[in-house]
Amino acid sequence: MSNSNDEARDREAALVRGGEAKHEGGCACGAWRFVVSSEPDRVGLCHCMTCRKVHGSAFGAYAVYHAEQVSMSGATRAWQSSADGRRHFCTVCGSVAYMAYVNTDEIELPIGAFDETGFLKPTYELFCVRREPWLSAGGRREYAEDRP
């Protein structure tokens, strides 16, 4: 019989390969899961109306990876939310899974989907023209709309 500390330690050890720490996460019900193989290209917040509505929050928070850095399992359903991007959701619980771009290999994973907390720090904010007035700026690089 193993205890939860042993299981957590084994899981963490399994995620460390070649000296690089791996991080994993998934949806609320666990039907969709992911593992990332390295640090993200960038981490940011988005205040656009689509992110706000999809997340049911004042903003979306994302870690951006290249597709080859991310392994996924489980089914998702896609919605073409813009000309450039497709948002994916868990087919079981409806959680936001990721956003994939049409013309790049970038994948945006929501920060809240990671199992571990505290290792991702947003460095920029998009669509600040829509940021809630009660939300402080926080010292990140700000873009009125999208990144150039």
KAVEN-V914692 format. One record per pair of residues at least 4 apart in sequence whose ideal C-beta (glycine too) atoms are under 7 Angstrom apart, sorted by the first residue. I is the first residue (numbers start at 1). J is the second residue. D is the distance in whole Angstrom. If there is no record, write none. Layout:
# KAVEN-V914692
I	J	D
I	J	D
This chain:
# KAVEN-V914692
2	6	4
2	7	6
4	8	6
5	9	6
6	10	6
7	11	6
8	12	6
9	13	6
10	14	6
11	15	7
12	16	7
15	21	7
15	22	4
15	24	6
16	21	6
16	22	7
17	22	7
20	37	7
20	38	6
22	35	6
22	36	7
22	37	6
23	36	5
23	114	6
23	116	6
23	119	7
24	33	7
24	34	6
24	35	5
24	115	6
25	34	6
25	113	4
25	114	4
25	115	5
26	30	6
26	32	6
26	33	4
26	34	6
26	113	6
27	31	6
27	32	4
27	90	4
27	93	5
27	95	4
27	97	6
27	113	7
28	93	5
28	95	5
29	90	7
29	92	5
29	93	4
31	74	5
31	90	6
31	92	4
31	93	7
32	74	4
32	75	7
32	76	6
32	90	4
32	97	5
33	72	7
33	73	5
33	74	6
34	70	6
34	71	7
34	72	5
34	109	7
35	71	5
36	65	6
36	69	6
36	70	5
37	69	5
38	69	5
40	63	4
40	64	6
40	65	5
41	64	5
41	65	6
41	66	7
42	64	5
42	123	7
43	63	5
43	120	5
43	121	6
43	122	5
43	123	6
44	62	6
44	122	5
44	123	7
44	124	4
44	125	6
44	126	6
45	59	5
45	61	5
45	122	5
45	125	5
46	51	4
46	59	6
46	60	5
46	62	7
46	126	4
46	127	6
47	51	7
47	52	7
47	59	5
47	125	7
47	126	7
47	127	4
47	128	6
47	130	4
47	131	5
48	52	7
48	126	7
48	127	4
48	130	6
49	53	6
49	130	6
50	54	6
50	81	6
51	55	6
51	59	6
51	60	3
52	57	7
52	58	6
52	59	6
54	60	7
54	87	6
54	96	6
55	60	5
55	96	6
58	132	5
58	135	6
60	110	7
61	110	7
61	111	4
61	112	7
61	122	6
62	108	4
62	109	7
62	110	6
62	111	7
63	109	5
63	111	6
63	120	5
64	106	6
64	108	5
65	69	4
65	70	5
65	107	5
65	109	7
66	105	5
66	106	6
67	105	4
67	107	6
70	107	5
74	90	7
75	91	4
76	88	4
76	89	6
76	90	6
76	91	6
76	97	5
77	88	7
77	89	5
77	91	5
78	86	5
78	87	7
78	88	5
79	86	7
79	87	5
80	86	5
81	85	6
81	86	7
81	87	5
84	101	6
84	102	5
84	103	6
85	99	5
85	100	7
85	101	5
85	102	7
86	99	7
86	100	5
87	96	7
87	99	5
88	97	4
88	98	5
88	100	7
89	94	5
89	95	7
89	96	6
89	97	6
90	94	6
90	95	5
90	97	6
96	110	5
98	107	5
98	108	6
98	109	5
99	108	4
100	107	5
101	106	5
109	113	6
111	120	5
114	120	7
122	140	6
123	140	6
123	141	6
124	140	5
124	141	4
124	143	7
125	131	7
125	140	5
125	142	5
125	143	7
126	143	5
126	146	6
126	147	6
127	145	6
128	142	5
128	143	6
128	144	6
129	144	5
129	145	7
131	135	5
137	142	7
143	147	6
